[in-house]
């Protein structure tokens, strides 16, 4: 699994990472052991569409 963060994020561990696979996994870099949030790719696409508005 390949985690990605925004190119707008700095080098510090103060951002959110996303991994795209069968589902979308989201985690906070400040607390990786806390786990991940998993959502469907359909929900992720809807979320991004809402942000673009």
Secondary structure, DSSP 8 states (H G I E B T S, - for coil): ---B--TTS-SSS-SEEEEESSEEEEEEGGGGGG--EEEEHHHHHHHHHHHH-
